[in-house]
């Protein structure tokens, strides 16, 4: 057995060890918060350290749950929110065997060149640069072996942590949240589905003729269920613009706004993994930032048109102080037993998420709030209200809507962007109707071959 096999075997054994520890850590943190004995923040840091040592798909699961208010103790979410996926790369010998398993033993003949050193590594696979026989630059994303087993182990630990937390907190019933995360993470293992998701987003961005968001074209002839090959798009890391002049930082933030809101308004879908590594910035001929390249379409959520209508209704209702429209939006989303008190509690988080969109002026996204504390007070107030009124079962669609909004908002904070977010949002929903979205979405999902997503979105 070679070094790579030994390394992956050792990683599997570590999953077992962490699985035995995670439940205990979660229980101790929850008990510490409930009884006032012990240090919940210490237990949260211990869990983050244990999970961080794995550097595998559990990073993705942890980061997803960390964005749902009070799904886990705040000490856990603060620690988990800082984790980064950084799986150990496969060596050249292992890459050759994996490529042969996907494209056959003569796979090198199908490329003009293939770089055996990975250009990037993530939670489920790694990316290699290559050149097609026709000279097209390519990115080949190759999945690590036995990821299905690793994902199932991670999801089992998620279920255990959430079940323990439910015993100590009555704020959130997380069972629907867990089901949603499980379905989406399992979908990420299917690279053929990811290719179809990329086609869906290409359809959304091509609809209005704007060119500020680019989606790489997938090469179906060089792709399988565990190998995704697409055109390589050159660009610079988003973080490289943090110290750029204001106009450049604002241009990047504006393109990120388009990358999030335009697919939602046009085809009812969001990119559910707005990690900074999934974007690069491209420049125009004059050297100014012209837009973003959008990558990694494994985690995509298509929403029922009525759910997207609820997004718009909630915004309009909050803007106008229309309680009936706000209540209707929550009902459309699937919230039940909505008392006036519960609606006001939910509005704490809604006003936080929609706040920059409701303010018709050029402003910073956090607008005077220290970025590290942005949303912290609102999450605390929401938790306190739901502990009194709960348990509340968030609709499963809420998970990735919330995740995407918070992820893109984090980019605005890092870019220190100052924009009129209200005007940009109004432009994105101009002429919106549920009926029109239903027609466009049906066409887009059918064209992309996403029949199951089409059925789920109805």
N, C-alpha and C positions, 0 to 999 in steps of 0.2 A: 504494500500500500504506500503511495507516494505522499509527499509533504502536504499537497493540497487536500487529499482525501483525509489525512490525519487532522488537518486544521478544521475541516467541516465536521468531522466526527466529534472533535473536541467542542466545537460550537454547539452541536446538538446536545452534548452532555451538559453544557452550561445552561441550556434552556431548562433542563430538568431541575438543576440546582436553583436557578432563579425562580422557577415555578413554585418550588417548595418554600421559598423565602417571601415572595411577593404578597401572598395572602396574609402572612403574619405581620408584615410591615404595614399593610393596609389596615388590618384590624387594630394594631397598636396606635396608628395615627388617628383613626376614627375614635377609639376609646379615649385617647388623650384629649381630643377636642371636646368630647361629651362630658368627661368627668373632671377635666381641669388638671389631671395628674399626668406627669410626663411632658414631653416636648414633641408636639405633632410636627413641627417644622423639621426636627432632626430625623423623624421617621420618613418624611417626604424626601429629604435629601438622600437618605439611605436607599430608598427605592430608586430614585433617579440615578444614583451611582451604580446600582445593580443592573438596571436596564441599560444604562449607557455603556457598560462593559460588553454587552452583546453586539451592539452596532448592527442590528439586523432589522427585520420587518417590524419588530415590536416598537421601534422608534415611531413608525408611522401611526400605529394604533394609539400609542401614548400621546402623540401630538394632536391627534384628532379629538380624543376625549378631553384633552386639556382646554379646548376652546368652548366646551359646553358649560355654562355657568352652573356651579355646584353639583356637577355630575360626580366629582370626587372632591375630597377635602381641598381647600384652597392651598394648603401647604404642598399638596401633591401637584396641583396644576401649575403652581409657580415653578416648581422644580422641573416638571416634565416639559413645560413650555420652552425650556432652554436647551432641551436635547436636540442634537443634530444627527441625522442618519449618515453613517460613514462606514459602510461595510468593508471588510478587508478584501482587496482585489484578488481575483483568480490569477494564477501564474500562467505563463505561455503554454505549457504542456496541457494544462487543464482547459485553457481556451480552445486549443486545437481539437481536443476531444469533444468539447461541447459544440463547437461549430460543425464538426463532422456529424454529430448526432442530429443536428437541425437541417443541414443542407447536403449531407452525404460526404463520402471520403474525398471527392474531387472538389470540395468547396473552394480551395484557393484559386482554382481556375476561373471562378465566377467573378473574381475581382482583379483589377489591375494592380492593386496593392491593399494590404491590410495591416494596420499597426497593432502588434500583439500587446503593447502596453496600453492599458485603459486610459482614456481621456478623462473619464469621470466614473466614480463609484457611488452607488446609492443603496437603498435598503433591500431591493429585490434583484438588482442586476448591475451590470457595468456597461459603459459605452466605449466603443472603439472607433477610431477614425479609419476610413477606408476610401478607396476610389473605385468606382464602377468601371466595367470594361469600356464604356463609352466616355469615360473621363469625368463623370459626375461625382463630386465629393459627397461622401456618405457618412452617416452616423449609424453604427450597428449596436443596438442595445441587446445584450445577451443576459438572459436570466440565470441567476445562480441555481445550482442543483438543489432539489428537494425543498424548494420554497413553499410548496403546498403544505408540507408537514410543519414547517416552521411557522407559517401563518396560522394554522389551526392551533398550534401550541400557544401562540400569542393571544389569539382570540379567547382561548380557554382561560388564560390569566386575566384578560379584561373582564370576562363574565364573573370571575371570582371576586375581583376587586370591587366591581359595581354591586354585586350581591351583598358583600360585607358593608359597603357604604349605605345601602338601602336600610340596613338594620339600625343604623345610627342616625340617619337623617330622613326626615319626612318631606324635604323640599321637592325633590325631583324623583319621579319613577323613571329609571333609566333603561327599562327593558326594550322599549322601541328604539332608543338611541343605540343600544348594543346591537340590535338586529340590523339597523341601517349600516353601521360601521362594518359589521361582518360581511354583509352583501357587497359593499363597495370594495373592501380590501380583497375579497376573493376574486372580484372582477379584474383587479389589477394583475392577477397572474396570467390572464389571457391576453397575449399581445395581439392576437387577431382582433379582439374587441377594441383594444387601444387604437389600432389602425382605423377602425370604423369611427371611433370617437374623434380622431384627428380629422377625418373627412367631414364630420358634422360641424366642427369648428371652422374648417376652411369654408364651408357653405355659409356659415353665419357672417364671417368677415368679408366674404366676396359680395354679399348682398347689397351693400351700399357703396361699393367702389372705392372705399377708403383704403389706404395702404399703411396704416400705422401699427398694424399687428400682422405678423407673418406666421404661418403654420407650415412646418416642413412636409413636403410631399412624400408619402410612403411608397416604397418599392415593394409591391406585393410579391414579385418574383424572387426576392431575396429575404422574405419574411416568413415566419412560422408562428405557432402558438407561443414559443418561448424565445424567439428572435425577431426583433423589429428593426428594419432597415429603412432609413429615410434620408432625404437630402440633408447634407450638412449646411447649416446656416451660420455664417460668421457673425460674431457680435461680441460686445464687451460685457463683463459682469455688471449687474445693476449696482453692486456695492462700489464699483470704481467711480460712480458719479456722486457719491455722498459729499465729496469736497468740491464738486464742480460749481460753476457760477449758477445763480438762481434760475436763469432762463433754461439752462440745460437740465437742472434737477426738476423743474416744473414740467418740461417736455417729457421726461421719463415717467413722471407720475401721471400725466395726462394719458399717455399710452397705456399705462397699467389700468387706469380707469376704464378705458375702452375694452381692454382684454377681459375685464370682469363683467361690465354691465351690458355690452352689446350682445354677446351670446345669450344672456338671460332674456333681454327684451326681444330678440329676433327669433330664437329657436327654443327658448325656455330651458337653457342648460347653463351650468357653471363648471368651471375648472375647479375641482375640489381640493387641489393641493398647491396653493399659491406660495410655495417655497421659493426663495430668491434664486435658488439654483435652477428653477424651471423657466427662467427668463434671461435673455441677453438683449443688449441694446444695439441697434444698428444705426448708422449715420447716413445722412444724405450726401450728395456730391460736394456740398460746401463744408462738410465736416460737422454739421450740427446733428444732435440726436433726432432721428426721424421716426423711431418707433421701437417696438420690442418684438423679438422672436419668442414664441410661446412653445414650450416643450412639455413632454410627459403627460399624455392624455389617458393614463390608466385610471385615474380617479375623476370621473366625470359624472355629474348627476343631471338627468333630464327630469324636469318637474312637470306635473300636470299644469296646463295653461291656467286653470282656476287658481292654483297655488301662486303662480306669478302674478295673477290679478290681485291676490291678497297682498303681495308685496307693494303694489302700486296703491291699493286702497288704504293700507296702513299709513303710507306716506301722506296721501291726500288727507286722510282723516286726522292725523296728527297736525298737519299744516293748518287745517281749518278748525281744529278743536271740535271735530264732529265725532262724538262718542259712539253713535250708532254705526258709522262707517268703520271706526276702529274695531268695534265688537264684531262686525261682519267679517273683517279681515281675519281676526283670530279664529272665528268659526270656520271660515274657508280653509284655514291652515289645519284645522282638526282639533283645536282646543275645545274642551267640553266643560260643562258646569261653570260657565263664566259669570261669576258674580262681579259687582261693581268694584269690590276690593281686589279681586284677582286681576281684572283688567288693568287697574291702576298699577298693580305690581308688575305685570308684564310690560307696561308702558315704561317702566324704569329702564329696562334693557333696550326697548324699542327707541326711546328718545336718545339713548347713547349711540346706537347704531346709525340712526337717521340724522342725528344732530348736525353734522357738517353739511348734509344734503338739504337741510331745511333753512339754512342761513344764507340769504342772497347777498353775498359779498365775497370779496377775495379774502381768504383767511388761511391760517395754518390749520391742519387737520385737528390737532389737539387744542388749539386756540388758547394758549396760556397755561394748560395743564402739563405738568412734567411728564414726558413720554413714558417713563417707567411706571407712572401711577395712572396712566390713561385707562379708564374703565374699571379700575380697582374699586373705587367707591361705589359705583353703580352695581358691580357684581356683589359687593357686600350687602347693599340695601336690598337687592333682589333676593339674596339668600335668606336674609332675615324675614322678609315678607312671606316667602314661600314656606319657610319653616313653620310659620303661623297658619298659613292658608292651605298648604299642600296636603298630600303629594300631588304634583302636577305632572302629567305625562306629555312631554313635548312631542309634537308630530315628528316622525322620522325624517321628513324632508328638512326640518329645521337644522339638523346637524351640519350638513354641508353648505347650506346657505350661510349659517353663522360662521363656519370655518373659513369660507372664501372671503366674506366681508371683513373679518378680523385680519386675515392674512394680507389682503390688499391694503387695508388701513395701516398695517405695520410698515408697508413700503412708503406710504405717504409720510409717516413719522420719520423714517430713516432719511428720506430725501429732503426733509424739512420743507415740503412743498407748500406753496401758497397759491391757491387757486380758488375760483368760484365753483365749488363742488355742486352747489344748487343748480347753476346754469347747465353744467355738464350733465347732471342727472335729468333735468327737464328735457334736454335735447335727446337723451337716450330713450325716454319714454314718450316722446312726442307722437301723437296719433295712436298710442297703444290701445288695444282692445283684446279681450280674451279670445274673441272669435277670430280675429286676424292672426293672433299668435297660434291658435290651434291649427289653422290652415298651413302656415309656414312651417310649423314644427312637424306636422304630418309629412309634408313634402321633404323636409330635411332629413328626418329619421329614416324615411323610406329610401332616400337616395344614398344614405350612409350605410344601409343594411342593418339598422338597429331595430328590428321588429319587436324584440322583447321590451326595449326601452319605450317604443311607441305605445305598446299595450299598457305599460306601467304608467305612462304619462297621461293617459286618458282620464 
